[in-house]
Amino acid sequence: RTPPVHPLRTAGLLVVYVLVAVWLSGCAPRPVVEDTRLLRNPTVSIGAITRFEPARFDGRWSIRQSGGGDWDLRAFEVTQQSGVWRETLSGGAVRNAVIAQRGPGILRLTYTGGDQRDLWVVWIDPDHQTAALGDPEGRFGFVATRAGTARADQITAARQVLDFNGYQTETWGERP
């Protein structure tokens, strides 16, 4: 004759099995981005870096790598003190915007005419020389460096952080 099993022991095992199943579901592969216009998987969490220092972001930046997207940015210049963003697009077109910080590492650009764009600083090196930039929707993503300061290890680190945040940088190209 089999001894009876206590009901609390059965419930405890059920809880353990459910927790293991939930834990294993976190190991499942990430869903594939279905909207081919997006550069990142929007189901993956994205975060802006909290150690971002706006005053140290000032100056000229060049886009080193990009996946395309809806923003063909080539270079930008930031002046936080006066709140000015000046961008150069492909073909040499230049646009100006007012820049405002919405949170740590989250910037809102408001262009002449009222158009707005949020830019997330996903990662920046401690010296503020290389940055990984994007947005939660995945409409654009960049690796930017200061003129003359491109370091391969920092560009690799920026790409790895973008990948961790749902971007698929393996297809991104270099910008001259």
PELINTA-V771578 format. One record per residue. N is the residue number from 1. OMEGA is omega in whole degrees, 0 to 359 (NA if undefined). D_CENTER is the distance of its C-alpha to the mean C-alpha in Angstrom with 1 decimal. Layout:
{{N/OMEGA/D_CENTER} {N/OMEGA/D_CENTER}}
This chain:
{{1/181/62.0} {2/179/58.2} {3/180/57.5} {4/178/55.5} {5/181/51.8} {6/183/50.9} {7/180/48.6} {8/177/46.2} {9/178/45.7} {10/179/44.9} {11/179/42.4} {12/177/40.8} {13/178/40.4} {14/179/38.8} {15/179/36.2} {16/180/35.5} {17/179/35.2} {18/179/32.8} {19/177/30.6} {20/180/30.6} {21/179/29.7} {22/180/26.7} {23/180/25.6} {24/179/26.1} {25/176/24.2} {26/179/21.0} {27/182/21.7} {28/178/21.8} {29/178/19.6} {30/176/16.5} {31/180/17.6} {32/177/17.1} {33/182/15.3} {34/178/18.4} {35/185/17.4} {36/177/17.4} {37/182/16.0} {38/180/12.6} {39/180/10.2} {40/177/8.6} {41/185/10.8} {42/177/10.8} {43/177/13.0} {44/179/10.6} {45/177/9.4} {46/179/6.0} {47/174/6.6} {48/184/6.8} {49/183/9.1} {50/181/12.7} {51/178/14.5} {52/178/13.3} {53/185/16.7} {54/182/17.0} {55/180/20.2} {56/177/18.9} {57/180/16.3} {58/175/19.3} {59/182/20.5} {60/178/20.0} {61/175/16.9} {62/176/17.0} {63/181/14.5} {64/180/15.2} {65/180/13.3} {66/176/12.0} {67/183/12.3} {68/180/14.2} {69/186/13.3} {70/181/15.0} {71/183/14.4} {72/182/16.4} {73/178/15.5} {74/181/17.5} {75/175/17.6} {76/177/17.4} {77/183/19.4} {78/171/18.8} {79/184/21.7} {80/185/20.8} {81/179/24.5} {82/178/25.4} {83/184/22.2} {84/173/22.0} {85/179/19.2} {86/184/20.7} {87/174/19.0} {88/180/20.6} {89/177/20.1} {90/183/21.6} {91/176/25.4} {92/178/25.3} {93/182/24.9} {94/176/23.9} {95/177/22.6} {96/178/22.5} {97/171/20.8} {98/183/21.2} {99/178/18.3} {100/178/18.1} {101/179/16.0} {102/181/15.5} {103/179/14.4} {104/178/13.2} {105/180/10.3} {106/183/10.3} {107/174/12.5} {108/177/14.6} {109/177/16.3} {110/184/19.8} {111/172/21.6} {112/184/25.3} {113/174/26.5} {114/178/24.1} {115/180/21.0} {116/177/17.8} {117/175/14.1} {118/180/11.4} {119/179/8.8} {120/172/6.2} {121/185/6.5} {122/179/4.2} {123/173/7.4} {124/181/10.6} {125/184/13.9} {126/180/16.8} {127/181/18.6} {128/179/15.9} {129/181/16.5} {130/182/13.3} {131/171/9.8} {132/186/6.4} {133/178/5.3} {134/177/4.2} {135/183/5.8} {136/182/7.0} {137/180/9.6} {138/180/8.2} {139/179/10.6} {140/176/9.0} {141/185/6.8} {142/162/8.5} {143/183/9.8} {144/176/12.2} {145/173/15.3} {146/180/18.3} {147/176/21.3} {148/183/23.2} {149/183/21.0} {150/175/19.0} {151/184/19.4} {152/181/18.8} {153/179/18.0} {154/177/15.2} {155/177/13.8} {156/178/14.2} {157/179/12.5} {158/179/9.3} {159/180/9.5} {160/179/10.4} {161/177/7.5} {162/177/5.3} {163/179/8.4} {164/181/8.7} {165/172/5.8} {166/177/7.9} {167/178/7.5} {168/190/11.0} {169/182/11.2} {170/179/14.9} {171/183/16.0} {172/180/14.2} {173/176/16.9} {174/172/17.8} {175/180/18.5} {176/NA/21.9}}
